[in-house]
Amino acid sequence: MRHVKIGAIRLGNNCKNVPMSDAITFSCAGCGKSYRVAANYAGREFACKDCGTRLSVPTSSQNEPGPNDSRVELGSGGEVMRRTTSGRQVAANPTKVFVKQRETSARMVAVGAAEPVEKKSGKGALIGVVALLVLVGGGLAAAFVMGAFNGGANTGPQAAQDNGAKTGPQPQPEDVRDKILKQVDVPGQTAADFVQLLKQADEAKLDDIDVVMVAKKLVGAISSETGAGFSDNDLLLLAARMEKLNARADADTLYMVIVARNRAKPEKPPEFKQAHARLGHVWIDLEAPIMHAAELRDTGVVDGVDKLHDELLEIEERADEGWVAPIDKTHYDEIGAKLADAQNEYDRIAREDPFQLEVARAKNRFKLEKISKIGTWSVFSRKPYVIFCQMQGDETTDEQVEARINSALTAATQFPDFFKETVADPLKLKRMLPSALEGEAREAAPFEILLFRDASYMNAYLREKDIKHIDASKISSLTEPATGRISMVYEDELTSLGKFLRVLVDCALYNYSPHAPTTQAEDDAYKGFSSYWLNSYFAAALSFVKASPSRDQFTYFINDARVSALTARLLNPHKVAENGKIDSFGGPAFTARQIIGLTNLDDAKPILRANLEGYGGWEKNNLDIVSNDSNTRSLLSSYMHALLLFTYYGKTGEEPRYRDELLKFIRMDLDGEVDAENPLPAFEKAFGLDEAGWKTFEAEFITWQKGE
């Protein structure tokens, strides 16, 4: 005898109609409904099928039933009344009182648990289909299968429940039921076999719990046979029936079969969508937000977008053609809201501080370079500069790096306005680099400056850029063609600030030059100006800076009085100091006309010597010393500087005397109108000089040198 457990009580599964002498009769205390059950049910608890009152079967009959009593026998169908120790009343189906549950090691499975999905070979699936065809060939029409799947042939307890009937089906002979349930456990059966068995269970009007046993076996077989040849619509019908039988897990198994076997199809049938929907999945558009997040992430402007992008990719990996579980849909909505906030923040920055967008792009480009992985870098933005500074050995934070280069950052903040007002606007210069950009995009691009901790790191960078013919330890800075990026070694303020100030000037003149190099070959031959005077000293003159004691204010291209003080002293009659050094020359080392006409340093040496010899009092030894390469270069630099200050700052009354002419000459040079081998004609044209004009110009230059 098999037993099934209800609550904590075991009942025999062979309970048949019992004689009156072996039955217990009693009535519901709530509504008076009469019941008759077998004596071995004494002490069992259940809910009245009419009023739901919690009842307990007495040990003996309360009253002998009359011929018209509508008593309900155990086994007449209905939902399971489970025993509870909590005293809580369990809701009952009013059409049923007891349902027999059976539990065996092979066939009793809890309602709602899904059978594991195992793939069988194609041969197994073929056998299932063949078996089904055999059944059909044996007289089972399509209506048979459809009836079994949708429960149309079952007029038993489920139909009564759906129709709201008050009475269950008539009890069936136990031998028919047992025969069906025993067949459930027979091994080797196919889905087609279980279809036939399910049909028999329906025709026998078995209770829902018994029907579920058969149906679950059918679902397991269909899953193993990858659909067993049934159409998607057939499986949807069976899944709907499993839901009605409260076997939700088995219904989900069928939905998953539909999904799995249609996943690879380029065109998905409607059932694919229906199955996903019945599984509780939601379709979402992942492509658009993923692209949106990637674009926002790549700007580097808003923090945290990279994480949102990664989370979207994780959802996409779990999704099935865009179908996701509700928990992922909720997360997707949360990400969407955060992306919207990020976009709003990006739009605000683009509107209020668009330079930050350029800074972010520069950072992203730098991250892709090999040098960014060598050492640790801090990044600072001072419009229009993005400054990448390599940390030194004892530095671990951006704040430490910023303290080391603070004066340089201040100078970078103030230089752009000076250059625009003094050079770019008066000369009508336009930015020419980066050459890959045009128009507004080029003007908006940041100037990039790289500050290395020492020459060895800068040399590693130059090798990466295939600039192998330059040694970083022998140059002050390097400006690159096409991009205009400039780099230098920055150790500390004492040794490096002056070089940094020159870097600002060189970077600006290089980027704004009409002849800005776009290739390495062009860069190797590049000269900023054709005029030797301008090419040698214009940038140097601009980079003479006066800094406030606190270094919070920098004044560029200063009218340095030290220059006129030196030239004024040298104009005095020739004199040798007690220490043997030359104190004065007796006249200018170079005239303005001589400076303008120079084409190289070597030409300056004989000119200097001839000038000194003409002043008298000079001995050959002193002439040799003063006119050597080093002294000639130093003196020429001082006089070139003096001529630039004179032409820019020299005044007639309160107005600059020759400033406009100087700017005109510079512009002519940039336009290619100055002959590098003979620059004098262009200078004379710009300044309007003839022989008489030269005499006046030279006299005014001497007067300026004297400080008068």
GISULUR-V864918 format. One record per helix or strand of 3 or more residues. SS is the DSSP state (A for helix, B for strand). FROM is the first residue (numbers start at 0). TO is the last residue. Records with the same first field share a line. If there is no record, write none. Layout:
SS: FROM-TO + FROM-TO
//
This chain:
B: 2-5 + 8-11 + 22-26 + 33-37 + 44-46 + 53-55 + 376-381 + 384-389 + 446-451 + 485-488 + 544-546 + 553-555 + 581-583
A: 19-21 + 38-40 + 121-136 + 141-149 + 156-161 + 173-183 + 190-202 + 207-223 + 231-243 + 247-261 + 269-277 + 285-298 + 304-317 + 325-351 + 354-366 + 369-372 + 397-403 + 405-423 + 438-443 + 454-463 + 471-473 + 492-511 + 519-523 + 531-541 + 560-569 + 591-596 + 601-613 + 619-625 + 628-648 + 658-669 + 679-686 + 690-704
//
